[in-house]
Amino acid sequence: MSPLLRFRMPALALVLAVATAPAWAVDAFTAQYQASALGMLGEGQMSVAAQGNNRWQYSLSIRNQLVDLSQKTVFDEQNGRLRPLSSSDSSRILVKKKSVDTVYDWSKSQATWTGDIKPDRAGPLKLQPGDMDALLVNLAIVRDVAAGKPLRYRMVENGRAKPMSYQVAGKEQITVAGKSQEATKLVRTDGNKQMIVWVVPNMPVPARILQRENGQDSIDLTIKSWR
């Protein structure tokens, strides 16, 4: 699928929570997006729902005639950090299907994977404090922009741990629900892939997420509403 997002179409993702991050309240929300994937318009949704006992489920779905992506991460909050506990990702891109489940076992400080993943990527992989999956970075990046903190992360997904960082590329006006809003533009480049994120104050998730590969847009999410 995909990394910021977990946009994991290979992974629309981000992530390494800063060790000194202050406690940060998690709030439930549902956000509707206009989604463009493989050049076709569709619908997207992000949501966070409480599960009790300081556990939350963060979900993302993107659908059009060519693409059907579904990603869910169960997480808790420990000492100001968002900590993944388990995740499930499924995707259909044209006729290709893929499904991967992840368990983050913090008692053993390791992550393991099952499903459509190569044996040498199944783990266990050693976890470090602050590790997140790509989906959780969507929440962390909004928090860190508001706090003026460095946008440096370590993402653990698909049998690998990868450091990531975003650069602030200034301010831009974007349209959200028919209204012009000032957004902080963030950019991350990794070889032929680029992730661009727009963050608007007081919005729980990015207002827009654009994933580009080889100079072409691959996934574009623009928020329409949230509650």
C-alpha positions in Angstrom: 0.0 0.0 0.0 1.4 3.3 0.9 3.7 5.2 3.3 2.6 8.6 4.8 -0.6 7.5 4.7 0.7 4.1 5.3 0.1 5.0 1.7 1.6 1.8 1.1 1.2 1.5 -2.6 4.4 0.7 -1.7 4.0 2.6 1.6 2.6 6.4 1.7 4.3 6.6 5.1 6.4 8.5 7.5 8.3 8.0 11.2 10.5 8.2 14.8 8.7 9.9 17.6 10.9 12.4 19.4 12.0 11.0 22.8 11.3 14.2 24.5 7.8 14.6 23.0 5.3 15.8 25.6 2.1 13.9 26.5 -0.4 14.3 23.7 -4.1 13.6 23.9 -5.6 11.3 21.3 -9.1 12.3 20.1 -11.5 10.3 18.0 -12.3 11.7 14.6 -13.5 10.7 11.1 -12.1 12.6 8.0 -13.4 12.2 4.5 -11.0 12.7 1.6 -11.2 13.1 -2.2 -8.8 10.5 -3.4 -7.0 10.1 -6.7 -5.1 6.9 -7.3 -3.6 5.7 -10.6 -5.2 8.7 -12.3 -8.7 7.9 -11.3 -10.9 9.8 -8.7 -12.3 8.0 -5.8 -13.0 8.3 -2.0 -10.8 8.1 1.0 -11.5 8.0 4.8 -9.3 8.3 7.9 -10.6 7.7 11.4 -9.5 7.1 14.9 -11.9 5.3 17.3 -11.4 4.5 21.0 -11.2 0.8 22.0 -10.9 1.3 25.7 -8.0 0.8 28.1 -5.9 3.5 26.4 -6.2 1.7 23.0 -7.3 3.2 19.7 -7.8 2.0 16.2 -6.6 4.2 13.3 -8.1 3.2 10.0 -7.5 4.4 6.4 -9.3 3.4 3.2 -8.9 4.5 -0.4 -11.2 3.2 -3.2 -11.8 3.8 -6.9 -12.4 1.5 -9.8 -8.7 0.4 -9.9 -7.6 0.5 -6.3 -9.0 -0.7 -3.0 -6.7 -0.1 0.0 -7.5 -0.8 3.6 -5.2 -0.2 6.5 -5.8 -0.5 10.3 -3.5 0.0 13.2 -4.3 -0.6 16.9 -2.1 1.6 19.1 -1.8 3.1 22.6 -0.1 6.2 24.0 2.9 5.8 26.3 4.8 8.8 27.7 3.7 11.0 24.9 4.5 8.4 22.2 2.1 6.8 19.8 2.9 3.1 20.0 1.7 0.5 17.5 0.4 -2.8 18.9 -0.9 -4.5 15.7 -1.8 -3.7 12.2 -3.6 -5.2 9.2 -3.1 -4.0 5.6 -4.9 -5.3 2.5 -4.8 -3.9 -1.0 -6.1 -4.6 -4.5 -4.4 -2.7 -7.3 -5.8 -3.7 -10.7 -5.8 -7.5 -10.4 -3.0 -7.8 -7.8 -4.0 -8.5 -4.2 -1.9 -8.4 -1.0 -2.6 -8.8 2.7 -0.1 -8.4 5.6 -0.7 -8.5 9.4 1.8 -7.2 11.9 2.2 -7.7 15.7 4.3 -5.2 17.7 5.2 -7.1 20.9 6.7 -4.4 23.2 7.2 -6.9 26.0 9.8 -8.6 23.8 10.7 -5.4 21.9 10.1 -7.1 18.5 7.8 -7.0 15.5 6.7 -9.9 13.4 4.7 -10.2 10.1 2.4 -12.8 8.5 0.6 -13.0 5.2 1.9 -12.0 1.8 5.4 -11.2 2.8 8.8 -12.8 2.0 10.1 -15.2 4.6 13.2 -13.1 5.2 10.9 -10.1 6.0 8.7 -12.0 8.5 10.9 -11.0 11.5 11.3 -10.8 14.4 12.8 -7.3 14.0 14.0 -5.5 17.1 11.9 -2.5 18.2 13.2 0.8 19.6 11.3 3.2 21.8 9.5 5.7 19.5 9.1 3.3 16.6 5.9 3.6 14.6 4.3 2.3 11.5 3.6 4.5 8.5 -0.1 5.1 9.4 0.7 6.5 12.8 3.1 9.1 11.4 0.0 10.9 10.0 -0.9 11.8 13.6 2.7 12.3 14.8 3.6 14.8 12.0 0.6 17.0 12.7 1.5 17.0 16.4 5.2 17.8 15.7 4.5 20.6 13.3 2.3 22.3 15.9 5.0 21.9 18.5 7.8 23.0 16.2 9.7 19.8 16.7 12.0 18.0 14.3 10.2 15.9 11.8 12.4 12.8 12.1 10.9 9.3 12.5 11.8 5.6 12.3 9.2 3.6 10.5 8.9 -0.2 11.1 7.0 -2.0 8.3 7.2 -5.0 6.1 10.1 -6.5 8.0 12.3 -3.4 7.9 13.1 -0.3 10.0 13.7 2.9 8.1 14.6 6.4 9.3 12.7 9.2 7.7 12.7 12.9 7.8 10.6 15.7 6.4 11.7 19.2 5.4 9.5 22.3 5.9 9.0 23.9 2.4 7.2 27.0 3.6 3.5 28.0 3.7 0.8 27.6 1.0 -2.8 28.4 0.7 -5.0 25.3 0.1 -8.7 24.9 -0.2 -10.5 22.8 2.5 -14.3 22.4 2.2 -14.5 25.4 0.0 -12.4 27.7 2.3 -8.9 28.9 1.8 -6.6 27.8 4.6 -2.9 28.4 5.3 -1.0 25.2 5.4 2.6 24.2 6.3 4.1 22.3 3.3 6.4 19.4 4.1 8.5 17.4 1.7 10.3 14.1 1.8 12.4 12.7 -1.1 13.6 9.2 -1.3 15.2 8.3 -4.6 12.5 8.5 -7.3 9.8 8.8 -4.7 8.5 12.0 -3.1 6.0 12.6 -0.4 4.4 16.0 0.0 2.2 16.8 3.0 0.2 19.9 3.9 -0.7 20.5 7.6 -3.4 23.0 8.6 -3.6 24.2 12.3 -6.2 22.5 14.5 -6.8 19.7 11.9 -6.2 16.2 13.4 -4.7 14.8 10.2 -2.9 16.2 7.1 -5.1 18.3 4.9 -3.5 16.9 1.8 -1.1 14.1 1.1 0.5 13.7 -2.3 2.7 10.7 -3.2 4.8 11.0 -6.4 6.9 8.3 -8.2 9.2 9.0 -11.1 7.9 12.5 -11.3 4.3 11.4 -11.7 1.4 11.6 -9.1 0.5 8.2 -7.8 -1.8 8.9 -4.9 -3.4 12.3 -4.0 -5.6 12.7 -0.9 -7.3 16.1 -0.2 -9.5 16.4 2.9 -13.2 17.3 2.3 -14.5 17.3 5.9 -13.8 15.9 9.4 -15.7 15.6 12.7 
